[in-house]
Amino acid sequence: MKYEQDDKRKHLEFLQLAINRMASNSFILKGWNITLIVGLFALTLKDLSSSSYLYLAILPALAFWGLDAYYLRQEKLFRGLYNSVRKTKRKEIDPYSLNTNKISEKVESWFCTMFSPTVVLLHGSVILSIMIFIIIIKGGI
C-alpha cells in the first residue's frame, strides 16, 4: 500500500481526534469529580450527625485523580505519536497506526503523571478540602 501525502494528513487528523477525545474525557472527569464531591458535601450538611458521606467522598476523589492522570498520559502518548508521524518520512510510517508503544518510553509513567503539578493542584486541593470539611464537621475547629 502506498502512503501518500493525503494519507499522512488523514493519519494526523485521526491522531488529533484521539488527542481531543482524551482531553475532553479528562475535562469531563474533572467536572464529575467536583459535582460528586459538592453533592456529598450537601448530603453531609443536610444530616450533620453523620459524616460518613465525607469519608465516602475520598474514594471517588482518589479514583477521579487516577483516571484524570490516565487520560492525561494517553493524551501525551498520542501527542508524541502525532509529532512522530509529522516528522517521519512517508515511507517509514506505519499507515494509520494508532499504536503508542514506541512512544511510551518517552512519556512519563501513569504514576508520575498523577503527581505532575497540574494534576496535583486540582485533585490535591479537592482531597484537602474534603479533609478540612471533615475536621470542621467533627468539631475540630
Secondary structure by P-SEA (a helix, b strand, c coil): ccccaaaaaaaaaaaaaaaaaaaaaaaaaaaaaaaaaaaaaaaaaaccccaaaaaaaaaaaaaaaaaaaaaaaaaaaaaaaaaaaaaccccccccccccccccccccccaaaaaacaaaaaaaaaaaaaaaaaaaaaaccc
